[in-house]
Amino acid sequence: MTFLPGPEHVAIIMDGNGRWAARRGLKRTEGHKAGAKPVRTILTAAKKSGVKYLTLYAFSSENWGRPEDEVKGLFELLLQYLQSELAELMEKGVRLLAIGETEALPELTREALSAAMELTAGNTDLTLTVALSYGSRFELARAARLLAAEAVAGKISPEAITPEALSGKLWTTGTPDPDLLIRTGGDLRLSNFLLWQCAYAELYFTPTLWPDFGEEDFAAALASFQQRERRFGLSE
Ligand code: FPP
């Protein structure tokens, strides 16, 4: 499959694992397991299509409220992914980053994540950012708090608190804003994901459940992006 030139940064809300499992009479955890496969497929497709940044919403701040075994299963899955895919990430030249309250993650997952980030730090072909225990409002409040502390300490003036300064305190600092946000699973909302960073992102919603999302679905999202006219608030 060939791709036209497309977005530099694609962010994805990977939704629908639970429904995928329920339709097959399986436990939700099985749906998440099935959801690990498209991660591999889409990473490959993204690299082939020239995407430089791929950001995946793997676990939201709100997901802590799910049943304990589902949460445990998700972190075990992430650990397995990090162990089994590390060689592939290196081979593909992928740098791994994480955003979110990662200090809240189980210790083994946190250690594997740090080790993988360290090992892949020099890779430059594509940056894969995994959002874990991530919530956009918390991220924004945290950034405001950091700037406020600097202002109170007299290091900066309140006038220095600009959009650029705030961007600089977000977990995503250093990564350009997403050009395209994809959400699978049919819901038409952002669910507290990259609210600031997606100010000008093109949005693409598909009813396809995440475990069924394949290379052709990704190509369809990129094709849709390429047909849009991006004006960034300007008249033409
Ligand atoms: C939403 O589906 C999905 C999640 C909460 C977890 C996403 C995790 C993966 C795809 C696992 C693999 C990830 C990596 C990075 C290896 P849902 O459970 O809310 O589905 P539902 O809306 O159908 O209930």
Residues whose N, C-alpha, C, O or C-beta is under 5 A from the ligand:
A	BS01	FPP	M14 D15 G16 N17 G18 R19 W20 H32 G35 A36 V39 Y57 A58 L77 L78 Y81
